[in-house]
């Protein structure tokens, strides 16, 4: 087990394996997209597995693969297989937009991977198209239905934006009424290069008010260390609801995660701009022991919360990355 300087147990790594995405969600990237990194600039699968082995020695037990869209990278299932074969990670998770997942479902199920986070911001095809700038609604819904049929552990992630899809809060909640899945409403984070003001954001308290007005029986569930969502039960629901205060940052005290971007930048907080290039460090010829020591050093530098991390950004001239580059 490894702890940061605030005595938080750090045991969960999120790894973006690509910065490429086949959707263009406006809260994630500009309409014209972003300049994608050449393949040689990305961490190779061999480098990722090496890092996962070393993190396993430090007590990491949970890994999540994200993108961009992870299924856009060739042979992603091979990376999942190698990760499973490490025998280190109790929880292997995937975050996906669901547009490319269907043909891999049987392989993923055979690997025993059960945890899928599916991004779905609206159940209205027109709003889905407006948000994603793509006409893939039917693909995503088909994927969701198959995941339910296959009995995966499903979390549906919806970024809630005032005047865009806040009317989807209740329709999305009904997915958890009928199915044993979790619907997670996420505060928007203005990481898309835009100039949205803090006052324009639909906050966690606003989301809860909508839910409470519609479901008077809503009750907060027991908090589990490391979870980002405040979870709620509703009478008669098979699943549950959750709110992630991603911008308000009310969950920092129990943060247990480390992020690695697709080009190997270590982020100890979502709101920092990357503290160290583990890719360049690996490629300089260092030993596993050197890498392990570097992780220990970086984890000790993890900021107390996202507000402290954001101060370091404001005090520098570094431009904020888009969410597609950070890794979901």
Backbone torsions as a table, in degrees:
resi	resn	phi	psi	omega
1	UNK	NA	136.7	175.9
2	UNK	-122.7	140.2	179.6
3	UNK	-119.6	152.7	173.6
4	UNK	-85.4	-174.6	-175.8
5	UNK	-72.7	-6.6	177.1
6	UNK	-107.2	17.3	174.6
7	UNK	66.4	25.0	174.1
8	UNK	-88.7	132.7	178.2
9	UNK	-75.9	119.1	-177.4
10	UNK	-103.6	115.0	-172.8
11	UNK	-144.9	11.8	-172.6
12	UNK	-132.7	123.9	178.8
13	UNK	-117.9	134.6	174.9
14	UNK	-108.9	125.1	-176.5
15	UNK	-122.0	120.1	173.4
16	UNK	-85.6	123.8	-177.1
17	UNK	-96.9	-8.8	176.7
18	UNK	-157.5	153.2	173.1
19	UNK	-99.1	2.1	-177.1
20	UNK	-85.7	142.9	175.7
21	UNK	-144.8	144.9	179.8
22	UNK	-92.6	-1.7	170.8
23	UNK	-106.4	167.8	-180.0
24	UNK	-132.7	51.8	-179.3
25	UNK	-56.2	126.8	-169.7
26	UNK	-70.0	-19.4	176.9
27	UNK	-83.2	-5.5	-175.2
28	UNK	-109.7	-39.6	-179.6
29	UNK	-151.3	160.1	178.1
30	UNK	-64.3	161.3	-178.5
31	UNK	-56.7	-38.8	-177.5
32	UNK	-80.2	0.6	-178.3
33	UNK	84.1	-167.4	179.2
34	UNK	-127.7	159.0	175.0
35	UNK	-72.3	112.5	-176.1
36	UNK	-73.3	148.0	178.5
37	UNK	-74.9	139.5	172.5
38	UNK	-60.2	152.3	-176.3
39	UNK	-55.2	-37.9	-177.6
40	UNK	-64.7	-20.1	179.2
41	UNK	-83.9	-16.0	179.5
42	UNK	-83.1	153.9	169.8
43	UNK	-60.9	132.5	175.6
44	UNK	-75.6	162.8	177.2
45	UNK	-61.6	-37.7	178.4
46	UNK	-61.7	-41.1	178.3
47	UNK	-67.4	-38.6	178.6
48	UNK	-62.9	-45.7	179.5
49	UNK	-63.1	-39.6	176.9
50	UNK	-60.5	-44.3	178.6
51	UNK	-64.0	-39.7	-179.8
52	UNK	-65.4	-37.9	176.1
53	UNK	-60.2	-45.9	-177.3
54	UNK	-67.8	-42.0	177.5
55	UNK	-63.5	-33.3	175.6
56	UNK	-60.7	-36.9	177.1
57	UNK	-65.6	-25.2	179.5
58	UNK	-88.1	0.2	176.8
59	UNK	99.0	8.8	177.3
60	UNK	-69.2	135.2	-175.9
61	UNK	-123.5	-11.4	-175.7
62	UNK	-129.9	135.3	176.3
63	UNK	-132.6	140.2	173.7
64	UNK	-125.4	129.9	175.8
65	UNK	-99.5	128.6	-178.5
66	UNK	-131.9	-173.6	173.2
67	UNK	-133.0	-139.0	19.3
68	UNK	26.9	-150.9	175.6
69	UNK	-107.0	110.6	-172.4
70	UNK	-60.3	-29.3	-178.0
71	UNK	-76.3	-2.3	172.6
72	UNK	-78.0	-20.1	-179.9
73	UNK	-86.2	130.5	-176.5
74	UNK	-58.3	138.6	174.4
75	UNK	63.3	30.7	177.1
76	UNK	-57.3	-37.0	-179.6
77	UNK	-63.2	-31.3	176.5
78	UNK	-65.3	-37.7	176.3
79	UNK	-64.9	-41.3	177.3
80	UNK	-61.2	-41.1	179.9
81	UNK	-63.3	-44.7	-180.0
82	UNK	-65.1	-37.3	177.9
83	UNK	-65.0	-44.2	177.7
84	UNK	-60.4	-40.8	-177.3
85	UNK	-70.3	-14.6	175.1
86	UNK	-63.0	-29.9	-179.8
87	UNK	68.9	21.2	-175.0
88	UNK	-105.8	-36.5	-168.6
89	UNK	-97.4	116.5	178.4
90	UNK	-69.2	-27.6	-174.7
91	UNK	-132.9	112.8	175.8
92	UNK	-111.2	124.3	-170.4
93	UNK	-128.1	152.3	179.0
94	UNK	-130.8	133.6	169.8
95	UNK	-109.4	127.2	-172.7
96	UNK	-145.7	157.3	173.3
97	UNK	-87.5	-5.5	172.4
98	UNK	83.5	-1.0	-175.7
99	UNK	-77.9	-21.7	-174.7
100	UNK	-122.2	6.0	-169.0
101	UNK	-79.4	-31.6	-167.0
102	UNK	-51.2	-45.7	-174.0
103	UNK	-71.6	-10.1	-179.2
104	UNK	-104.0	-1.1	-172.8
105	UNK	-58.9	-44.8	-178.3
106	UNK	-62.8	-41.8	179.6
107	UNK	-64.3	-41.8	-179.3
108	UNK	-66.4	-40.4	178.2
109	UNK	-64.6	-39.3	177.8
110	UNK	-61.7	-32.1	177.9
111	UNK	-74.0	-11.7	-178.9
112	UNK	82.8	13.5	176.8
113	UNK	-83.1	122.9	-172.2
114	UNK	-116.8	-13.1	-168.5
115	UNK	-103.2	111.9	-178.4
116	UNK	-125.1	126.2	169.9
117	UNK	-100.6	123.1	-176.7
118	UNK	-111.6	123.1	178.4
119	UNK	-81.1	122.2	-179.4
120	UNK	-154.2	104.0	-172.1
121	UNK	-91.4	-11.3	-178.9
122	UNK	-157.9	147.2	173.1
123	UNK	-99.3	7.5	176.2
124	UNK	-102.9	119.9	-176.1
125	UNK	-55.9	-37.2	-178.9
126	UNK	-69.2	-41.3	178.0
127	UNK	-68.9	-37.9	175.9
128	UNK	-57.3	-45.5	179.3
129	UNK	-63.4	-40.5	179.9
130	UNK	-64.4	-40.2	-177.6
131	UNK	-74.1	-45.7	-173.4
132	UNK	-89.6	-15.2	-175.0
133	UNK	59.7	25.8	178.4
134	UNK	-143.4	155.6	-176.2
135	UNK	-104.4	62.9	-175.8
136	UNK	-117.5	20.1	-176.0
137	UNK	-57.0	-47.6	-176.5
138	UNK	-62.6	-36.1	177.3
139	UNK	-61.8	-43.9	-176.8
140	UNK	-68.8	-41.3	178.5
141	UNK	-65.2	-40.2	176.6
142	UNK	-61.9	-41.1	177.9
143	UNK	-62.4	-45.2	178.9
144	UNK	-58.5	-45.1	-179.0
145	UNK	-63.7	-38.5	178.5
146	UNK	-69.4	-38.9	177.0
147	UNK	-61.3	-39.7	176.8
148	UNK	-64.4	-45.7	179.1
149	UNK	-59.8	-37.7	-178.7
150	UNK	-81.5	-2.9	178.0
151	UNK	60.8	40.8	170.4
152	UNK	-71.8	157.4	170.7
153	UNK	-81.9	108.1	-169.2
154	UNK	-111.5	132.4	167.5
155	UNK	-119.8	123.1	176.3
156	UNK	-95.2	118.6	-178.3
157	UNK	-99.5	124.9	179.0
158	UNK	-127.8	118.4	174.0
159	UNK	-80.9	122.7	-173.7
160	UNK	-100.2	125.7	-176.1
161	UNK	-127.2	129.1	-176.5
162	UNK	-62.5	129.1	178.7
163	UNK	79.1	-2.4	180.0
164	UNK	-110.8	-57.1	-177.9
165	UNK	-143.4	17.9	177.0
166	UNK	-64.3	-18.3	175.2
167	UNK	-74.2	-6.8	178.1
168	UNK	-90.4	-4.7	-175.9
169	UNK	-57.6	-50.1	-177.7
170	UNK	-72.7	-46.3	176.2
171	UNK	-55.7	-41.3	177.9
172	UNK	-64.7	-37.8	-178.5
173	UNK	-60.0	-30.8	-176.5
174	UNK	-69.5	-15.8	172.1
175	UNK	-63.5	-34.0	179.3
176	UNK	-82.8	-17.4	174.2
177	UNK	-66.7	-41.7	-172.4
178	UNK	-97.1	-14.6	-174.5
179	UNK	-136.3	152.7	179.2
180	UNK	-83.4	69.0	179.0
181	UNK	-132.3	167.0	179.5
182	UNK	-110.9	128.3	174.1
183	UNK	-101.0	124.2	-176.2
184	UNK	-120.8	116.8	179.4
185	UNK	-91.7	130.0	-172.6
186	UNK	-117.6	130.2	171.4
187	UNK	-61.3	137.9	177.3
188	UNK	-67.9	140.3	173.2
189	UNK	-113.9	122.7	-173.7
190	UNK	-76.8	68.2	-178.1
191	UNK	-106.7	21.1	-174.5
192	UNK	-102.8	14.8	179.4
193	UNK	83.3	1.6	179.4
194	UNK	-85.1	-174.4	-177.0
195	UNK	-121.4	33.7	-178.3
196	UNK	-63.6	135.7	180.0
197	UNK	-83.3	153.3	179.2
198	UNK	-57.5	-34.4	-177.7
199	UNK	-70.8	-13.4	-179.6
200	UNK	-88.6	-6.8	-174.6
201	UNK	-82.4	143.4	175.2
202	UNK	-86.1	107.9	-169.7
203	UNK	-84.0	169.2	178.4
204	UNK	-56.9	-40.5	-179.6
205	UNK	-64.7	-33.0	178.1
206	UNK	-69.4	-40.9	178.1
207	UNK	-62.6	-45.6	-178.9
208	UNK	-62.8	-38.7	179.8
209	UNK	-60.4	-41.9	177.8
210	UNK	-60.8	-45.0	-179.2
211	UNK	-66.8	-43.5	-178.1
212	UNK	-65.4	-39.7	178.5
213	UNK	-63.4	-34.2	-177.4
214	UNK	-88.4	-32.7	-177.2
215	UNK	-125.2	84.3	-179.3
216	UNK	-58.4	-22.3	-177.3
217	UNK	-85.0	4.0	-176.8
218	UNK	-62.3	134.8	-177.8
219	UNK	-135.8	140.0	178.2
220	UNK	-70.3	136.2	178.4
221	UNK	-89.8	167.0	179.9
222	UNK	-61.9	135.5	-180.0
223	UNK	-77.3	137.4	176.0
224	UNK	-114.2	130.4	-176.9
225	UNK	-53.8	132.8	177.3
226	UNK	95.8	-15.8	-179.2
227	UNK	-75.1	142.8	179.2
228	UNK	-92.2	-24.6	-177.0
229	UNK	-91.6	137.4	164.1
230	UNK	-81.9	117.2	-170.7
231	UNK	-100.6	148.6	-176.2
232	UNK	-134.9	145.7	170.5
233	UNK	-105.9	153.1	176.9
234	UNK	-133.2	134.4	-179.3
235	UNK	-52.9	129.9	176.5
236	UNK	88.7	-6.2	-178.9
237	UNK	-84.7	137.2	172.6
238	UNK	-77.1	-33.5	179.1
239	UNK	-107.4	-160.3	178.9
240	UNK	-138.2	173.6	-179.7
241	UNK	-118.8	153.1	178.0
242	UNK	-147.1	151.5	177.2
243	UNK	-124.2	126.0	178.5
244	UNK	-105.5	111.9	-178.5
245	UNK	-84.1	66.2	-171.7
246	UNK	-65.0	-33.6	179.0
247	UNK	-90.9	-37.6	177.9
248	UNK	-70.0	-27.7	173.5
249	UNK	59.9	54.8	-179.5
250	UNK	-91.0	-1.5	-175.1
251	UNK	-108.9	7.2	-173.4
252	UNK	-61.1	-32.0	-176.1
253	UNK	-60.7	-24.1	-178.7
254	UNK	-113.3	17.1	-177.6
255	UNK	-62.1	132.0	-178.1
256	UNK	-125.7	22.5	-168.3
257	UNK	-122.3	160.0	175.3
258	UNK	-130.5	141.6	178.4
259	UNK	-115.3	142.4	173.4
260	UNK	-126.8	119.1	-179.0
261	UNK	-76.1	170.5	-175.6
262	UNK	-62.2	-28.3	177.9
263	UNK	-99.0	17.5	169.8
264	UNK	84.1	23.7	175.7
265	UNK	-87.9	128.4	179.0
266	UNK	-83.9	126.3	175.3
267	UNK	-119.7	114.4	176.8
268	UNK	-83.0	-9.1	176.3
269	UNK	-147.4	143.5	178.2
270	UNK	-56.8	-30.6	-173.5
271	UNK	-93.0	1.9	172.5
272	UNK	-91.5	172.2	-176.2
273	UNK	-104.9	23.3	179.9
274	UNK	92.8	120.6	-174.2
275	UNK	-93.2	-23.7	-170.3
276	UNK	-163.8	142.7	175.6
277	UNK	-91.7	99.3	177.6
278	UNK	-70.0	-25.2	176.5
279	UNK	-62.2	-50.5	-179.4
280	UNK	-65.4	-34.9	179.1
281	UNK	-64.0	-46.2	177.8
282	UNK	-59.6	-46.5	-173.9
283	UNK	-73.7	-6.2	175.0
284	UNK	-83.1	-4.3	175.3
285	UNK	95.3	20.1	-177.1
286	UNK	-74.0	162.6	179.8
287	UNK	-86.1	167.6	175.4
288	UNK	-60.3	-37.1	178.8
289	UNK	-63.3	-38.8	177.6
290	UNK	-63.9	-42.4	-179.2
291	UNK	-65.7	-42.7	178.6
292	UNK	-59.4	-44.7	179.2
293	UNK	-64.1	-36.7	178.9
294	UNK	-66.0	-42.2	175.9
295	UNK	-59.7	-43.6	179.4
296	UNK	-60.2	-41.7	179.1
297	UNK	-64.5	-45.6	-177.2
298	UNK	-67.9	-38.5	-180.0
299	UNK	-63.2	-34.8	176.8
300	UNK	-67.3	-20.1	179.3
301	UNK	-90.3	0.0	-178.9
302	UNK	-57.2	126.7	-177.4
303	UNK	-68.6	161.0	-178.5
304	UNK	-61.5	-38.7	-179.4
305	UNK	-159.3	176.8	-177.5
306	UNK	-67.3	-25.0	179.1
307	UNK	-70.4	-40.9	176.7
308	UNK	-65.3	-39.9	178.8
309	UNK	-64.5	-38.8	-178.3
310	UNK	-67.5	-31.3	177.4
311	UNK	-59.1	-38.5	-179.2
312	UNK	-66.9	-29.4	176.2
313	UNK	-70.7	-45.7	-177.2
314	UNK	-64.9	-28.2	-179.0
315	UNK	-87.1	3.0	177.8
316	UNK	-121.6	172.6	179.6
317	UNK	-100.5	12.4	-179.3
318	UNK	-72.6	134.0	-179.3
319	UNK	-79.8	140.5	179.1
320	UNK	-65.2	134.3	177.3
321	UNK	-77.1	155.9	173.0
322	UNK	-78.9	159.4	-179.8
323	UNK	-62.2	-31.2	179.5
324	UNK	-65.3	-28.8	177.5
325	UNK	-83.4	-31.0	-179.7
326	UNK	-71.5	-42.3	178.9
327	UNK	114.6	42.4	170.3
328	UNK	69.5	NA	NA
